[in-house]
Amino acid sequence: MSETIKTDVLIIGAGPIGLFAVFELGLLDIKAHLVDILDKVGGQCAELYPEKPIYDIPGIPLITGHGLTGALMEQIKPFHPTFHLGEMVTALKKTGETAFHVGTDNGKIFECKVVVIAAGGGSFQPKRPPIAGIEPYEEKSVFYAVRKMESFRDKRLMIVGGGDSALDWTLNLQPIAKRLTLVHRRDEFRGAPDSVNKMRALVAAGDMDLVIGQVAALEGDGGQLTAASVKDKAGTHARIEVDAMLPFFGLTMKLGPVADWGLNLHENLIPVDTAAFETSEPGLFAIGDINSYAGKLKLILSGFHEAALMAQKAHRYIYPEKRLVFQYTTSSTSLQKKLGVA
Amino acid sequence: MPKITFIEHDGMKHTVDAEIGTTVMETALRNDVASIVAECGGSCTCATCLVHVDETWSPIVGPPSSEEEDMLDSAFEVKPSSRLSCQIKVTQELDGLIVHTPAYQGR
């Protein structure tokens, strides 16, 4: 069932640069929707280094990835952006002078005048585990995400991993699985201590199995798993019969569909001009780590600057009849009214 | 300047100069050792700068920190000698270090 949404600007990516773009566009009365494959905002900041200190945000001697994401969300609140999280943009089509149709993997279609690609290093997708011959089983009996818990009822399940994803799904699925085996390469888990304790209690009670080792080989036919063999540190193999496997090996950034939109990518980056960070397609912009130009630095502060210039040009497409008067937030009452502070 | 030898999975050897205070990962990138990817730029959050330290050097290089162990969970084909090269600091002690690079950094 597809849903069509009309807006001024569609921003691909809700990392720090996509978020700040909302601010710059908002000051110019431009509305935006954002799409991100993660189920949270913040992009690399939130996913790769939420607790790590960043020292080079201008004016802020120290802030964590999580802190910066929160501050940006606060900053863009007056503009009420709409977020579409857990979705990936798959299609981009120009339908007029400045008119685009953008489609997501969830069946949504956005009709907008301007598209801003703030895709960073690409969309975060599950890392494929280091198990030879896993591909034929993917999406048939090997899954990297759980869409419907019910599909695992009465199945012999193997979950691989040592973080919160592996532990959370172990606890959620153990009650409905026929038998659940958790496999991790070492006997230390990085998930929440409470989850680890609950898991160990289930193991102690004999309600699930914990195997320390790495999955070495898979057995099955036509995409349906029948068994997995786990190798421990000593090199001993244990063969475990399974119907389905959920490996949680973290996320990695993949360029994805951006590569298919005819953007003349240069080393997986989108070339832009530096007047407004527009691509060779009018109305299509690229800001943040995803773009390239002479002198480009992959810094958050650079992305912020790029968002500001992009917004000025975007205004010409959204309001071709209006004259854009450059204003400062410190002195303009109209800007301050939009920010809700006047 | 200390020297580090990177041996790739196909046997290709690179012996390069390493600056004290930098990391083995930075040394690899600076010398175009292609099998080190370093997606996150050295912040111990991606596990794509994996190396297998040569067994003669493992005792000197030492084991991974617990933060590094957490990241090694998502690396490709981890061995007991595996380390994330962004977490190995170059010192005079490591002059002559030999590391083996994997065929594939999990991506």
Interface residues (C-beta under 8 A of the other chain):
Chain A: L48 Y49 K52 G121 K127 R128 P129 P130 G161 G162 G163 H184 R185 R186 E188 R190 Q214 K233 F249 G250 T252 M253 K254
Chain B: E39 C40 S43 T45 C46 A47 T48 S66 E69 D70 L72 D73 S74 F76 E77 V78 P80 Y104 G106 R107
